[in-house]
Amino acid sequence: MKILVSGGTGLLGQGLLRLLRGAGEHEVRCFVRRTSPAERLEGLELAYGDAEDAGSMARALRGMDAFVHIAGIRYTPWVLEAMRRAGVERLVIVSSTSAHSRFEFRSAPRLANEALLAGSGLRWTVVRPSMIYGSELDHNMHKLLRFLDRSPIFPLFGSGENLWQPVYHEDLARGLYTALTKPGTEGRIYDLPGARPLTYLDLIRTAAGSLGKRVRIVRVPAEPVRRALLVAERLRLPLPVSSEQVLRLREDKAYPYEKAREELGYAPRAFKEGIALEVGRLREIGLVR
Ligand SMILES: NC(=O)c1ccc[n+]([C@@H]2O[C@H](COP(=O)([O-])OP(=O)(O)OC[C@H]3O[C@@H](n4cnc5c(N)ncnc54)[C@H](OP(=O)(O)O)[C@@H]3O)[C@@H](O)[C@H]2O)c1
């Protein structure tokens, strides 16, 4: 199959490209921005452009059988326009389990973009990852590990009883690869989270344990922090976290994945196992002790 991949320089994209190369039976082209770290795509054919520019994507899609769009569900309108122009019909697109959020500011944009696919006439498949972790390219966990590595205490906003279900990047990449290559996935939406939900408190303790550390938890009430952030946001002060993020800390992010298990053979690993692999990786490159 001739496959165009966007987002190839990111955490999930790198994992998918390893699988595509390993399979040895696909021709892969990567859609990248001029500013992308192209050294991560060594040996692969590149097509330059931007996902907000349908023309550049349409050119990159020429002659391809399928598009795996990892760069962001928010670009769906341009993706659909580019597919139409290039006459490519098969699309596998990465959304997010945030589509399940009870907070509309998280779920509504994802659901609206996913809904565009239904009327597109394409053979589409959606995969929805939960929080992705596994290397220095992840957005959250490597920062948490580096913090835990250096700090004897951990400030915990709220009760810590809310649920999380992060997914190890290679498990997710395998799920995405299967959604692309297995027949019968067209018109399907698959949630691809980690093996089991765990409380935020367990997540912190497990991450600290994988570093060989015991961490002292210092509880910080979340609501006063959120209110202070709201005020600071109104004053347009630059902040490391947003009031919306603090609000979402209270939401359970746990997701069943029977459909993916049955139809894709999806079998992600436990957090304890994945985080130990990430610690190994971060030690190897000197980011944690
Ligand atoms: N990370 C998570 O925890 C998480 C959770 C749920 C869903 N997701 C979704 O899963 C997907 C993969 O996540 P990830 O963590 O692997 O992403 P990532 O590491 O942040 O990488 C994003 C990739 O998209 C590319 N990209 C972004 N904007 C682009 C544009 N306008 N035009 C072309 N390329 C563009 C980036 O290219 P450059 O190299 O040029 O920056 C990069 O390759 C994303 O769609 C994300 O929204 C992520």
The ligand as an SDF file (V2000), in Angstrom:
LIG
                    3D

 48 52  0  0  0  0  0  0  0  0999 V2000
   -0.2370   13.2940   23.2280 N   0  0  0  0  0  0  0  0  0  0  0  0
   -1.3450   12.8630   23.8090 C   0  0  0  0  0  0  0  0  0  0  0  0
   -1.3890   12.5790   25.0230 O   0  0  0  0  0  0  0  0  0  0  0  0
   -2.5890   12.6870   22.9690 C   0  0  0  0  0  0  0  0  0  0  0  0
   -3.7770   12.2620   23.5720 C   0  0  0  0  0  0  0  0  0  0  0  0
   -4.9040   12.0630   22.7720 C   0  0  0  0  0  0  0  0  0  0  0  0
   -4.8500   12.3130   21.4050 C   0  0  0  0  0  0  0  0  0  0  0  0
   -3.6830   12.7460   20.8690 N   0  0  0  0  0  0  0  0  0  0  0  0
   -3.6230   12.9720   19.4250 C   0  0  0  0  0  0  0  0  0  0  0  0
   -2.7980   11.9700   18.8840 O   0  0  0  0  0  0  0  0  0  0  0  0
   -2.0450   12.4960   17.7780 C   0  0  0  0  0  0  0  0  0  0  0  0
   -0.5840   12.2110   17.9750 C   0  0  0  0  0  0  0  0  0  0  0  0
   -0.1490   12.7230   19.2030 O   0  0  0  0  0  0  0  0  0  0  0  0
    1.4000   12.8730   19.5000 P   0  0  0  0  0  0  0  0  0  0  0  0
    1.5360   13.1090   20.9780 O   0  0  0  0  0  0  0  0  0  0  0  0
    2.1480   11.7920   18.8440 O   0  0  0  0  0  0  0  0  0  0  0  0
    1.6870   14.2630   18.7500 O   0  0  0  0  0  0  0  0  0  0  0  0
    2.9890   15.1360   18.8190 P   0  0  0  0  0  0  0  0  0  0  0  0
    4.1410   14.3720   19.3640 O   0  0  0  0  0  0  0  0  0  0  0  0
    2.6340   16.4480   19.4470 O   0  0  0  0  0  0  0  0  0  0  0  0
    3.2650   15.3910   17.2780 O   0  0  0  0  0  0  0  0  0  0  0  0
    2.4070   16.1680   16.5040 C   0  0  0  0  0  0  0  0  0  0  0  0
    2.7790   15.9140   15.0640 C   0  0  0  0  0  0  0  0  0  0  0  0
    1.8790   16.6180   14.1980 O   0  0  0  0  0  0  0  0  0  0  0  0
    2.6190   17.4630   13.3320 C   0  0  0  0  0  0  0  0  0  0  0  0
    1.8480   18.6730   13.0430 N   0  0  0  0  0  0  0  0  0  0  0  0
    1.2360   19.4780   13.9430 C   0  0  0  0  0  0  0  0  0  0  0  0
    0.6410   20.4970   13.2950 N   0  0  0  0  0  0  0  0  0  0  0  0
    0.8770   20.3250   11.9830 C   0  0  0  0  0  0  0  0  0  0  0  0
    0.5170   21.0500   10.8230 C   0  0  0  0  0  0  0  0  0  0  0  0
   -0.2030   22.1890   10.8880 N   0  0  0  0  0  0  0  0  0  0  0  0
    0.9030   20.5830    9.6300 N   0  0  0  0  0  0  0  0  0  0  0  0
    1.6450   19.4420    9.5220 C   0  0  0  0  0  0  0  0  0  0  0  0
    2.0250   18.7130   10.6010 N   0  0  0  0  0  0  0  0  0  0  0  0
    1.6460   19.1540   11.8080 C   0  0  0  0  0  0  0  0  0  0  0  0
    3.8860   17.7810   14.1030 C   0  0  0  0  0  0  0  0  0  0  0  0
    4.8790   18.1870   13.2060 O   0  0  0  0  0  0  0  0  0  0  0  0
    6.1370   19.1190   13.5970 P   0  0  0  0  0  0  0  0  0  0  0  0
    7.3030   18.1730   13.7670 O   0  0  0  0  0  0  0  0  0  0  0  0
    6.2930   20.0320   12.4620 O   0  0  0  0  0  0  0  0  0  0  0  0
    5.7760   19.8270   14.8830 O   0  0  0  0  0  0  0  0  0  0  0  0
    4.1800   16.4270   14.7350 C   0  0  0  0  0  0  0  0  0  0  0  0
    4.7580   15.5450   13.8070 O   0  0  0  0  0  0  0  0  0  0  0  0
   -2.4020   13.9620   17.6870 C   0  0  0  0  0  0  0  0  0  0  0  0
   -3.4340   14.1220   16.7350 O   0  0  0  0  0  0  0  0  0  0  0  0
   -2.9580   14.2850   19.0530 C   0  0  0  0  0  0  0  0  0  0  0  0
   -3.9000   15.3350   19.0330 O   0  0  0  0  0  0  0  0  0  0  0  0
   -2.5460   12.9380   21.6030 C   0  0  0  0  0  0  0  0  0  0  0  0
  1  2  1  0
  2  3  2  0
  2  4  1  0
  4  5  1  0
  4 48  2  0
  5  6  2  0
  6  7  1  0
  7  8  2  0
  8  9  1  0
  8 48  1  0
  9 10  1  0
  9 46  1  0
 10 11  1  0
 11 12  1  0
 11 44  1  0
 12 13  1  0
 13 14  1  0
 14 15  2  0
 14 16  1  0
 14 17  1  0
 17 18  1  0
 18 19  2  0
 18 20  1  0
 18 21  1  0
 21 22  1  0
 22 23  1  0
 23 24  1  0
 23 42  1  0
 24 25  1  0
 25 26  1  0
 25 36  1  0
 26 27  1  0
 26 35  1  0
 27 28  2  0
 28 29  1  0
 29 30  1  0
 29 35  2  0
 30 31  1  0
 30 32  2  0
 32 33  1  0
 33 34  2  0
 34 35  1  0
 36 37  1  0
 36 42  1  0
 37 38  1  0
 38 39  2  0
 38 40  1  0
 38 41  1  0
 42 43  1  0
 44 45  1  0
 44 46  1  0
 46 47  1  0
M  CHG  2   8   1  16  -1
M  END
$$$$
